[in-house]
Amino acid sequence: MSVLVNRSAPDFVAPAVLADGSIVEHFDFSTLRGKYVVMFFWPLDFTFVCPSEIIAHNNRMDKFRALGAEVVGVSVDSQFTHYAWRNTPVEKGGIGPVEFTMVADVKHEITRAYGVEHEDGVALRASFLIDRDGIVQHQVVNNLALGREVDEMIRLIEALQFTEEHGEVCPAGWRKGQKGMQESAEGVARYLAEHAAEL
């Protein structure tokens, strides 16, 4: 496994099922440059923890869109398996018509490029926040049994946008609407004098 934070997110072209349900053979990830991107991997379609995570992302699509973020999901399943799972009702173990692109990494090339292949050949539960310049700003990788907290990704997008806009850094637990910290000895001293007990 490799750490991609502060490095360019690997580009790829692969088959995918788009948000409108259409299948394309050549989804070009590089076309998303200039946008914030949340890319997340899951082990396999038609399994157990995976649908809960996918539905959790889908339930927050309005929030992602409001932040100008594209969501892209990836697993080693084919585009046809993605399509079938997407067309299976939630109450029957499916995910329903999710509103983001599902990439088919059948050759495992994307999973390996991002350094998140499990020894069993599936993807680990990995998430990446990529900025508008294509640089990875955040990554988290969970083992197969541990589901992710999707709201944390939303918090991090808001934090990234805050730092870009204001030139300040975001301390522990920062949330939208709270003060940032100036990146200096004086700045951290001033912040901690006011907020240390709240951390």
Sequence and secondary structure as in RCSB ss.txt:
>XXXX:A:sequence
MSVLVNRSAPDFVAPAVLADGSIVEHFDFSTLRGKYVVMFFWPLDFTFVCPSEIIAHNNRMDKFRALGAEVVGVS
VDSQFTHYAWRNTPVEKGGIGPVEFTMVADVKHEITRAYGVEHEDGVALRASFLIDRDGIVQHQVVNNLALGREV
DEMIRLIEALQFTEEHGEVCPAGWRKGQKGMQESAEGVARYLAEHAAEL
>XXXX:A:secstr
    TTSB    EEEEE TTS EEEEEEGGGGTTSEEEEEE S TTSSHHHHHHHHHHHTHHHHHHTTEEEEEEE
SS HHHHHHHHTS GGGT   S SSEEEE TTSHHHHHTT B TTSSB EEEEEE TTSBEEEEEEE TT    H
HHHHHHHHHHHHHHHH  B  TT  TTS  B SSHHHHHHHHHHHGGG 
